[in-house]
Amino acid sequence: MTWIVTGGAGYIGAHVVRLLSGRGDVVVLDDFSTGRPERLPGTVTVVQGSVTDPDDLGRLFARVRATGVIHLAASKAVPESTAAGDPFWLSNVGGVRMLVEAMAGAGVGQLLFASSAAVYGDTGRDRAGERRRPRPVNPYGVTKLEGERILGAARLRSLALRQFNVIGAGPHPSAADTGPASLLPAVFRALTEGTKLVVRGDDYPTPDGSAIRDYVHVRDVAHAYLRGVELLSRRPSWPARRHAVVNVGSGRGTSVLDLVGLAGRVAGAEVPFRVGERRPGDAAESVADVGRARRMGLGPRHSLEEAVSSAWKSWRR
């Protein structure tokens, strides 16, 4: 069994690669625009290249006899998506299309796709189930939904994991999320660098005025990909309809201000912050219904405090 992981040197990708590498051969494809090679174990084969370059993909599939692909490579920052336009679309939609074409040419028929809660848009007070009609409120969500549609029309078996807000860290080196648009890294920078965290908006229609999100431990997300590999590898074939979607979240909503408070308690210091304007394209609430995930064995295992504590520990290494 050999699985290719695109974006495998990224924050989430490295956790997936380390878990999956204990079950078979793993090949990472990464252009290292944001990925970091030090996140990866030395036993993993690493190929530098991009999913938006057909020549890179052609060389990869000529070199690797793959069982399937886990596609994590993408542009993901919502503010970036509202400003970047076509380059963002090329990465998140063109990359899926080119990858599917390359897989078809190589006879590789299984794909796990990193989708996003952003396809739902604002979930309101109700948890979002997979049957809910997608209503993305920013270009990032639109591109992820379009990626799902490409997979639904492709002649392969695929599972789209709609990831909610991923936080936390595993025990390996450089496991912490360092993304410039991610909340916890900004909290930790405020605690360690003497800067002020900017909370984006306090006038949402929520109990404390800050946005509500579903924060899920990255180790739970990595386990969901491992379980997805197991499901796609089953015989007879699964899913019966070739393409399926499932939420990967905690099923619990937490406000930005509540998460900031928890991070301060974990770190033993009050987080300095000020309130700024809302970020363009941000939903007021986004919380997962994880019933399907639990039935499929992809449900959450770690608490919010465990996730925050692991992130803080990794940040301080």
Buried (B, 14 or more C-beta within 10 A) or exposed (E): EBBBBBBBBBBBBBBBBBBBBEEEBBBBBBBEEBBBBEBBEEEBBBBEBBBBBBEBBBBBBEEBEBBBBBBBBBBBBBBBBBEBEEEBBBBBBBBBBBBBBBBEEBEBBBBBBBBBBBBBBBBBEEBBBBEBEBBBBBBBBBBBBBBBBBBBEBEBBBBBBBBBBBBBBBEBBBBBBBBEEBBBBBBBBBBEEEEEBBBBBBEBEBEEBBBBBBBBBBBBBBBBBBBBBEBBBEEEEBBEEBBBBBBBBBBBBBBBBBBBBBBBEBBEEEBEBEBEEBBBBBBBBBBBBBBBBEEBEBBBEBEBEBBBBBBBBBBEE
